[in-house]
Amino acid sequence: MYRNNELEIRSHASAAASCSHASNLLAESPQSTTFVCHIRKATHGSVCLENTHPFARDLWNGTWVFSHNGDLSDFHPELNDSFRPVGTTDSEVAFCWMLQQLSFQFGDQMPPLDELVSFLALLSRYVSLHGTFNYVLANGPLLIVHCSTELYWTERRFPYGVVELLDTGLKVDLNRLNQSDGAMTVLATHPLTRGEVWCPMGRGELRVYKDGELLHSKSAPSDAFPDEQVWSQRWKEGAIRLV
């Protein structure tokens, strides 16, 4: 979570349903402009603290965090010394590679939002060739979400109303937990509640949020997921610029 643009990560290797740290965090009722929550089903790498999401790295005088849902196959890019994985997950490799590309493309300064989104969409298309690449990327002010296969979102504004959690049936009065002038967007792999509308993201869509408000949405083009041969040819022709 980010508080005043300062990152605070709570990561534990134990199962969330039986983790005392997770229970303690809920009891604290923390407040933040941006939350990134990830409950991992281990598919690549062992169950250990080094492999827990979100992963964090510094870029452009800020700290970025990354959480990924999905599996990547045969994705072994060359990484320089600037961004190296600590654990053994395909997710952390993809994160390091994306930051490496961003640093190479834009140098030491964060680009304008439209340029950043366009380049992230290009990188996401490439990684998605290797499997499922649903992810959340955040730096505090910005929350960037990419849908490879399936993600859903819902907007919450005053008056919020009462929602019911799908997995437990617990009802929550959101008016008691939120201020009347706030706006909130929740994104998840599957809808989490009854009593509010959950909308699917498009396959290949990339969205950018700030303070709960949608800033930018970029849909995938019709050829969003060409095969490897098409990508290789475009790369040779200089149409795709990656390092």
WOGI-V216697 format. One line per field, one symbol per residue. psi: psi as a letter, one per 30 degrees, with the letter a starting at -180 (. if undefined). A space follows every 10 residues. Layout:
psi=???
//
This chain:
psi=lkjhgkkjkj kkflkefgke eeeeeeffhl klfkkjkkjk jkeklljlef gklllklkkh hlkklkkkja kkkhjilkka fejkkeaglf eeeeeeeeee eeeeefbfkk lleeeeeeee eeeeeeeffg akiklkklgd ekjkkkjeej lllkkklkke aklkkeffgk kkjffffllf glkkkkklel kfllglkkkk llkgkkkklk hfkkekkjlk lfhfilleee eeeeeefgfk jl.
//
